[in-house]
Amino acid sequence: MTSGVATSMPGLSTAPATVARHCGTTAKPKFLAVFTAWWNTVPDSRKNGLFTGMPPPVAALLLQGTACLAALAGGALASWFGYAIGVMHFAFLSGLIAALFSRMVGLPGWWLPIQMFFLPALVWALSFGLPPSWFLAAFLILLAIYWSTFRTQVPLYLSSHKAWQALETLLPAVSAEKNFTFVDLGSGMGGVLAYLAKARPDGRYQGVESAPLPFLASWLRIGLGGYRNCQVKWGSLWSLDLSHYDVVYAYLSPVPMERLWLKAKSEMRPGSLLVSNTFAVPGHPPHDTIALDDLHRSTLYIWRM
């Protein structure tokens, strides 16, 4: 692969983008006004139903493809008028259309910058002429990190050090009769488990992680750190029986919170704690909250079962 990314495409060249200039100053606003007026007449149920039941990554990929076709049509139209747009300009135009489509069909807000900059970032990377093996290696690393995100819609979130400290204050008091139990649902790199196992060695700690690379990292961290009161399992949090734990901690995403709530209500013991970092359960206000002065201004939501 060479660095000659700016090759010819239908309606595309390395010339600067001039589509807006040849279309006139009123064509684009008028088109957008007409389109917006039409879109506002579509019922919300139809808008949301376009991708009902479809995993967001699949919806995002379909929208990217649709945006590319729209951008190609725009490039062909520009070429017909005697103008052309460069490859990078085409990539940004396609990304802008993909982000607009994503917003209109109701994808979560954090998908918008991904949709906007995915194709420009790809074109930029290809311009370096890197060997294909580099892209394969990057893909395999990302696959190992986000292995289950496609299915669970839960990306890798890492709890801050201040979240670790706040969790320590929520652990049961020291008791001579028995050790308390704590589980981290989606334990990532094992930071929460390692910190608490050291700070409160009177507890028993368990983590469950379904992504291969984070699981391996946390397994090595716990094993090499000599934390005898701590273990990490590879698997799904949904197969775990929550009745065994005094404190259940989760840092997931908005998508599974309702399902997690139902699971916690049916399995957790009376008096045990469910703690969620950042994501609340709609319709079920927490009994307490802890605002964290960390980078993301996170909040711990706490329910006593």
C-alpha positions in Angstrom: 0.0 0.0 0.0 1.4 3.4 -0.9 0.8 6.8 0.3 -1.1 7.8 -2.8 -4.4 7.9 -1.1 -5.7 10.9 -3.0 -6.4 8.8 -6.1 -9.2 9.5 -8.5 -12.7 8.5 -7.6 -15.9 9.3 -9.5 -16.4 13.0 -9.0 -13.3 13.3 -6.7 -9.8 14.7 -7.2 -7.2 16.4 -5.1 -8.7 19.8 -5.9 -10.1 21.7 -2.9 -13.7 21.3 -2.1 -15.9 23.9 -3.9 -19.3 22.2 -3.8 -20.8 24.9 -1.7 -19.6 27.7 -4.1 -21.0 26.2 -7.2 -24.3 25.3 -5.7 -25.0 28.9 -4.8 -25.5 30.5 -1.4 -29.2 29.6 -1.0 -29.4 26.0 -2.4 -28.0 24.3 0.6 -30.0 26.1 3.2 -33.2 25.7 1.1 -32.5 21.9 0.7 -31.9 21.5 4.4 -35.0 23.5 5.2 -37.1 21.2 3.0 -35.6 18.1 4.3 -36.0 19.2 7.9 -39.6 20.1 7.3 -40.2 16.6 5.8 -38.4 14.8 8.6 -40.4 16.7 11.2 -43.6 15.2 9.7 -42.3 11.6 10.3 -43.7 10.2 13.5 -41.2 9.5 16.3 -42.3 5.9 16.4 -41.3 5.5 12.7 -37.9 7.2 13.3 -37.1 5.1 16.3 -38.4 2.0 14.6 -35.9 2.2 11.7 -33.3 0.4 13.8 -35.4 -1.3 16.5 -33.7 -4.3 17.9 -30.6 -3.7 15.8 -27.2 -3.5 17.7 -25.9 0.1 17.5 -22.6 -1.0 15.8 -24.6 -2.6 13.0 -26.8 0.5 12.7 -23.8 2.7 12.7 -22.1 0.7 9.9 -25.3 0.8 7.8 -25.5 4.6 8.3 -21.8 4.9 7.3 -22.5 3.1 4.1 -25.6 5.2 3.4 -23.6 8.4 4.1 -20.8 7.3 1.7 -23.4 6.7 -1.1 -24.8 10.2 -0.4 -21.4 11.8 -0.4 -20.5 10.0 -3.7 -23.8 11.3 -5.2 -22.8 14.8 -4.0 -19.3 14.4 -5.6 -20.8 13.1 -8.8 -23.2 16.1 -8.9 -20.3 18.5 -8.3 -18.3 16.8 -11.1 -21.3 17.3 -13.4 -21.1 21.0 -12.7 -17.4 21.0 -13.4 -16.1 21.0 -9.9 -14.4 18.3 -7.8 -13.7 17.6 -4.1 -10.6 16.0 -2.6 -10.6 12.6 -0.9 -10.2 14.0 2.6 -13.0 16.5 1.9 -15.1 13.6 0.7 -14.3 11.8 3.9 -15.4 14.7 6.1 -18.5 15.2 4.1 -19.4 11.5 4.5 -18.7 11.7 8.2 -20.9 14.8 8.6 -23.7 13.0 6.8 -23.2 9.9 8.9 -23.3 11.9 12.1 -26.5 13.7 11.0 -28.2 10.4 10.1 -27.1 8.9 13.4 -28.6 11.9 15.3 -31.9 11.6 13.4 -32.4 7.9 14.1 -31.6 8.3 17.8 -28.2 6.7 18.2 -26.6 7.6 21.6 -24.8 10.9 21.6 -21.3 9.4 22.0 -21.7 7.7 18.6 -21.8 11.0 16.8 -18.1 11.9 17.0 -17.3 8.3 16.1 -19.5 8.5 13.0 -18.1 12.0 12.1 -14.4 11.1 12.3 -14.2 7.4 11.4 -13.7 7.8 7.7 -11.4 10.9 7.9 -9.3 8.9 10.4 -9.2 5.9 8.1 -8.1 8.1 5.1 -5.5 9.8 7.3 -4.1 6.5 8.4 -3.9 5.1 4.9 -1.9 8.2 3.8 1.1 7.0 5.8 1.4 3.8 3.6 1.7 1.5 6.6 2.0 -2.2 6.0 -1.3 -4.1 6.1 -0.1 -6.1 9.0 -0.2 -3.0 11.2 -3.9 -2.6 10.6 -4.5 -6.2 11.2 -2.6 -6.0 14.5 -4.6 -2.9 15.6 -7.8 -4.7 14.7 -6.9 -7.8 16.7 -5.9 -5.6 19.8 -9.2 -3.7 19.6 -11.1 -7.0 19.2 -9.4 -8.4 22.3 -10.4 -5.3 24.3 -13.9 -4.8 23.0 -14.7 -8.5 22.4 -18.2 -8.4 23.9 -19.1 -4.8 23.3 -21.0 -5.7 20.1 -23.3 -8.0 22.1 -23.5 -6.4 25.5 -23.3 -2.7 24.4 -20.9 -2.2 27.3 -17.6 -0.6 26.4 -14.5 -0.7 28.6 -14.8 1.9 31.3 -12.1 2.2 34.0 -13.1 3.4 37.4 -11.1 6.4 38.8 -8.9 6.2 41.9 -11.5 8.4 43.7 -14.1 5.8 42.8 -12.0 3.2 44.5 -11.7 5.3 47.6 -15.4 5.9 47.7 -16.2 2.2 47.3 -13.9 1.5 50.3 -16.2 3.7 52.5 -19.2 1.6 51.4 -17.8 -1.7 52.5 -19.3 -3.4 55.5 -17.7 -2.8 58.9 -15.0 -5.1 60.1 -16.5 -8.2 61.7 -14.8 -11.0 63.7 -17.6 -13.4 62.7 -17.3 -13.4 58.9 -15.7 -11.8 55.9 -17.9 -9.7 53.6 -18.1 -10.4 49.9 -17.7 -7.9 47.0 -18.1 -8.4 43.2 -17.2 -6.1 40.4 -19.4 -6.8 37.3 -17.2 -6.1 34.4 -13.9 -5.8 36.3 -11.9 -4.5 33.4 -8.2 -4.3 34.3 -8.7 -5.2 37.9 -8.0 -1.9 39.5 -11.0 -1.8 41.8 -10.3 -5.4 43.0 -6.6 -4.9 43.6 -7.2 -1.6 45.6 -9.9 -2.9 47.8 -8.2 -6.3 48.4 -5.2 -4.4 49.7 -7.2 -1.7 51.6 -9.6 -4.1 53.3 -8.0 -7.6 53.4 -10.9 -8.8 55.6 -13.1 -9.1 52.6 -13.4 -11.6 49.7 -13.4 -10.0 46.3 -14.4 -11.4 42.9 -14.5 -9.9 39.4 -16.1 -11.1 36.2 -14.9 -9.9 32.8 -15.9 -11.1 29.3 -13.3 -9.3 27.2 -10.1 -11.4 26.7 -7.4 -8.7 27.0 -8.8 -6.9 30.1 -9.4 -10.3 31.7 -5.8 -11.4 31.1 -4.5 -8.1 32.4 -6.6 -8.3 35.6 -5.8 -12.0 36.1 -2.1 -11.3 35.9 -2.5 -8.3 38.1 -4.3 -10.2 40.8 -2.1 -13.3 40.5 1.3 -11.5 40.5 0.1 -9.1 43.2 -0.4 -12.0 45.6 -4.0 -11.1 46.4 -5.2 -14.3 48.0 -8.6 -12.9 48.9 -9.4 -11.9 45.3 -10.1 -13.7 42.1 -11.2 -12.9 38.5 -13.4 -15.1 36.3 -13.9 -14.9 32.6 -17.5 -15.0 31.7 -20.8 -13.1 31.6 -22.1 -11.2 34.5 -25.6 -12.5 33.7 -24.6 -16.0 34.7 -23.4 -14.8 38.2 -25.6 -15.4 41.2 -25.7 -12.1 43.0 -27.1 -13.6 46.2 -23.5 -14.5 47.3 -22.4 -10.8 47.7 -22.8 -8.1 50.2 -21.7 -5.3 47.7 -22.3 -5.5 44.0 -20.5 -2.9 41.9 -21.1 -2.1 38.2 -19.7 0.4 35.7 -21.5 -0.6 32.6 -23.6 1.7 30.3 -27.2 2.9 30.1 -28.3 -0.1 28.0 -28.2 -3.0 30.5 -29.2 -1.0 33.7 -32.8 -2.0 33.7 -32.0 -5.6 33.2 -29.3 -5.4 35.9 -31.9 -3.9 38.3 -34.3 -6.7 37.7 -31.6 -9.3 38.3 -30.4 -7.5 41.5 -34.0 -7.3 42.8 -34.6 -11.0 42.3 -31.2 -12.3 43.6 -29.5 -9.9 46.0 -30.0 -10.4 49.8 -31.9 -7.9 51.9 -29.5 -5.3 53.2 -26.9 -5.8 50.5 -25.7 -2.9 48.3 -25.9 -2.3 44.6 -23.5 0.4 43.4 -23.5 1.8 39.9 -20.8 4.2 38.6 -22.3 7.0 36.4 -25.4 5.2 35.2 -28.6 5.3 37.1 -31.7 3.0 36.7 -34.6 4.8 35.1 -37.6 5.0 37.3 -35.7 3.7 40.4 -34.1 6.6 42.3 -31.1 5.6 44.4 -31.2 5.6 48.2 -27.9 7.6 48.2 -25.4 9.1 45.8 -21.7 10.0 46.1 -20.4 12.8 43.8 -16.8 12.1 42.8 -14.4 14.9 42.1 -12.6 13.0 39.3 -11.9 13.7 35.7 -15.4 12.8 34.5 -17.3 14.3 37.5 -18.7 10.8 38.1 -21.4 9.8 40.5 -21.9 6.6 42.4 -25.6 5.6 42.7 -26.3 3.4 45.7 -29.3 1.2 46.3 -29.9 -0.8 49.5 -31.8 -4.0 48.6 
